[in-house]
Amino acid sequence: MKKETLFSLILTLLLLVPNKVQAMSTLPNTGESNSWVFILIAAIAVVAGIWLVVSSRKKK
């Protein structure tokens, strides 16, 4: 490789890498504020499952 090509490659990498790191340092907004709905649905499903198991054992 020529020195000029190598120098331009290194310069390009040095200029682009900090921008990518800075862009990646903030996390995307994925809507985690509505996760309580899924937790509530899961809790209801667990309670319903336990109720079904207990009621089926009482019949036997």
Summary of the structure (lengths in Angstrom):
residues: 60
radius of gyration: 28.1
end to end distance: 81.6
largest distance: 84.6
contacts: 94
relative contact order: 0.06
helix: 83%
strand: 0%
